Amino acid sequence: MKKKVLITILVILLIIVLLIIGVFFRFNKITIRIPKNSKPVFYSGTKGESDMDTIWCGTFQLAWNELIKQYGKEIELKDYNSELVDKLNKQSFTKNMLSEDSYYIKVAETTPSLKEEIKQDMKNKFGKNSAILDNIDFNQKNGVTIYTALNKKFKFLEEFDDLEDIKFGNTDKKIKCFGIDKDSNENLYKNVEVMYYGWNEENKEWEYAAKLKTKENEEIIFANISSIGDFDETYEKVLELENTYEETKEFQDIDIIKIPYMNINFTINYEEFCGKEINNTRRLVIYCCTKYTIFYESKRSRII
């Protein structure tokens, strides 16, 4: 009998690379709680395909890309067809889309010493340890660990004002927010560039898009547009609208932007992969030993 080989795919998702949410001029509070075992959302996933707020982060995709790289071909699971696998195999998001200083990838034989090695690497590169590693069993034999992490830290050009609490949705609950209003100093206007603002006659609603600027030349895009495409197509639509927008892109004293303090902390489990054997390998099996976590938090002057 051939020896069973275990593959451990460990992913810590620390920051959202692309987050497209309605925000400009009026912004609802976002405290997102995603139910356990919720359906993962992909860069190629269609906006609105879920009946709940959606969030996407690319680290699991990065880990899957490394798995493909290791075996030189798309991954197929034995006796198991999955739309999830098909999407992952498309590799629609890659590390080439990121700056090298914002991600960490480790592919190595699973050993007890690997845990401390990854922790040290994370501390050296990002100045922080990875708490999720304490939940991993690195004593597995004949295994390979694929670990990926994303880390983005930047500051806005000017620190936004704390604004008066606003109501969220159809509730009377008040939420904290920051941004710019009529009482803000004009110096804050440089933080925001209007990409598009116009009336959609078909949907009878205003559409808008804006970007927040940072000292690190990163751009955070907030948009509310009528698009049924995936995140990539939505982004392309925003750029298309920006190119056709002929009015001023400067933030003005008649404009208001309110951004809620965000704290998104939830777990996505890829349980459907647990124990699945990969075709055309020496009984290569995906071993799930932990939960995969997404954490996102925003503050007045930075997003970590």
N, C-alpha and C positions, 0 to 999 in steps of 0.2 A: 504493500500500500504506500502510495506517495505521501510525503510529509505535507501537512497543511501549512501554508504560509499565511501569516496575518499581516494585513496592511492597516495601520492606524492613521486616519486622517484627522489631524487636530487643527481646528481653526478657531482663532479668536478674532472677532470682528469688532474693531475699535472705532471706526468712523465711517460715515457715509460718504462715498465719493461723489455721488450725484443725487441730490435730493430735490425733487421738483414738486412744490406744493403751492397752492394759492396763498398769496401773502400780501400783495401790494395794495396799499390804501386801506384795506381792511384785512385783518388777520385773526383767525380763531386761535384759541389756545390749543396747544398740542401736548397732551400727555397720553401717549399711545400705549395701550396694553393689548398685546397680541396673545390670543389663547395658545395654550401649549399645543405643540405639534401643528402649528398653523402652516399653511401652504407657503413654501418659499417663493420669493419674487426675484426674477432675474432681470438683467439688463435688457434681455430680449423679451421679457414678459410684458404683456399689454396692460397699459394703465387702465384701471377700472375692472380688471378681470377678477379681482377679489371683492367680496362684499364688505370689506373692512379697510381701514387705513392701511396703506402698503408702504413698505420700506425695503430698500435694497442695498446690499453691500457685497463687494466683489471678492472677499477673501476665500470663500468656499470654492468659487470658480477658479481662483488662482491655484488652490490646492489640487483641484481636479486637473487643471492644465499640467501641473507637474507630474501627476499620475500618468497622463497620456504621454508626456515626454519620456518618462521612465520606461514605458513599454512600446513606444514608437508607433502607436496606433490608437484609434478611438476605443473607448472602453465599452464593452458589451457584457452584460451580466447573464449568467447561465440561467436558462429557463425563466427569464424575467424581462419583459418589455416595459419601458418606462419613458414617459414624455420628459421627465426630469433628466434622465440620462441623455436623451437626444439633445436637449437644450445645453447641457453642460459640455457635450462633445463639440458643439459649434464654437466654443471658445470665443464668444462674442465680447468678452472682456479679458484683457491680458495685462501683464505687468508693464508692457511697452507703453501703455496709456498713462502710466504713473511716473512720477519722478522717483529716482532710485532711493532718495533719502526718506521716502514716505512708506516704504513697505519692507517687510522682512520675510524671507522664505528659507526654510530649512528642510532638507531631505536627507535622512540618515537612518542607519540601522537603529532599531529601538533597543536602547540599553539604559540601565539605571542612571548612568552618568550624563545621558543626553538631556535630562531635565535641567540640571544645573548649567549645562552648556547653553541651552536656549535662554534660560533666565539671564545669564551673563551677557549674552548677545543682545537681548532686548534692553538691558540696562545700559549697555555701551552705546547702542544706537538711538534709543528713544528716552533714556533716562528713567525708565520704569521697568518693574518686573511684571511678569504675567501670572496673575493669581490663578488663572484657569489651569495652569500646569500642576497645581497641587491636587487636582481631581483626576489626574491621569495616572494610569498604571504603566510605568516604564519597565516593568519586569517581564513583559511579554517576550517570548522567544521567537526567533525566526521572523521578526517583523520589521517593517519599514515605517518610519514616522514622517509624515508630510505636515509641516506646520507653517501657517502663513499668518501674517499680522499687518494691519494698516494703521498708520498713525499720522494724523494731521493736526498741527498746532499753528495757529496764526493769529494775528491781531488786525483789527480794523484800523483804517487810517486815523480815525478819531473815535474816542469812546462815546458810544451812544448814550442818550439820556434814558433814565428810568422814567416811564410814563405812567399815567393813571391806569389802574387795573381796568380790564375790559371783560365783558361777558363772553362766554363761550357757547357758540351754537344756540340752541333753543332753551338753554338753562339760564338760571339767574346766578350761576356760580361766577365769581370774579377771579380773574387770573392776572398774574404779574406779566408785564411786558416791557420791552425797551424799543427805542427807535427815534423817530423825529416827528415833532408836531409843530404847531404854530408858535410855540414859545421857545423852541430850540434855537441855539446859536447857528447862524448860517454856515459856520465852519464845518458843521456835521454834514452838509449837503454833499461834500466831496466823497462821502462814504458810498453814495448811491448813484447809479447810472440807470436812467429809464431806457429800457430796450424797446418797449412797445406799450401803447395804451390806446384802445379803440373799441368801438361798439360792434358787436357781432349781431347783425340783423337777423340771421337765421335762428340763433339761440336766444335772442332778446336779452343779452347780458354784456357787460363790459369784460373785455379780455385785457390782460396786462402781464408784463414781464419786467423784471428789474434785476440788476446784479449788484451785489455788495462787494466793495473792493477791500483788499487787505495789503498790509505792508510787505507781505511775501509774494505779491502779485498773483495770489490765488483769487478766484472768482466764485462767489456763491450766487447761484441763480434761483430766484423765486418766480414762479409763473403760474398763471391760471388761464389756460387756453383750451379751445375745443379741439382735442386731438384724441383719437382712439388708437394711436400707434403705441409702440413700446417706448421705453425711456429714451432710447437712441433716436427714434423718429420724432419724439416730442422735442428733444433738444434741437434737432435739425429744423423743426417747425419754428421754434423760438428764434433761431438765427435767421430764418427766412423772413419772419415778421420784423425783426430788427432791421434787416437790410431794406425793407420797404417803408419803414417808419420815417416820415419826413419832418415831424415836429421836433422840438428841442428834446434832447436826451438828458439835459441837466435837471437835477432835482430842484424844484422851486418852492417858494414860500406858501403856495397854495396846496402843496402835496403833503401827505401824511403817510408815514410807514410805521406800522406797529408789529413788532415781532415778539411772540411769546417766549418766555424762558422754557426751554425744552429739556425733558429728561426722559429718554427712551431706553428702557432696560428690560430686555425680554430674551427668551430662549427660543431658538429654532432647532428642532430635532430632525435629523435625516434618517429616521428609523427604518424607512423602507430599504435602505442600503445594508442594514446590519445583517451580517452573516451571509451576504450574497457573494457567490463565487464569480470571478471575472473569467470570461471565456478565453480560450487559447493561452492559458497560463498553467503553471504547475500548481493547480489548485489554490490560486491566489484568492484570498477571502478578505472582504472589507470588515474590519473589526471596529465596532463602535464602543468607545469606552467612556465617553463624556458627552455633555451637552455643548452645543455651539451657541455662543452668546454675542449679542449686538448691544453696544452701549453708545449712546449719543447724548451730548449735553451742550447747550449753548449758553453763553453769557454775554454781557454787554460788549466786551472788548475782544472776545476770543471765542473760538469754537474748538473744543478739545476732543 
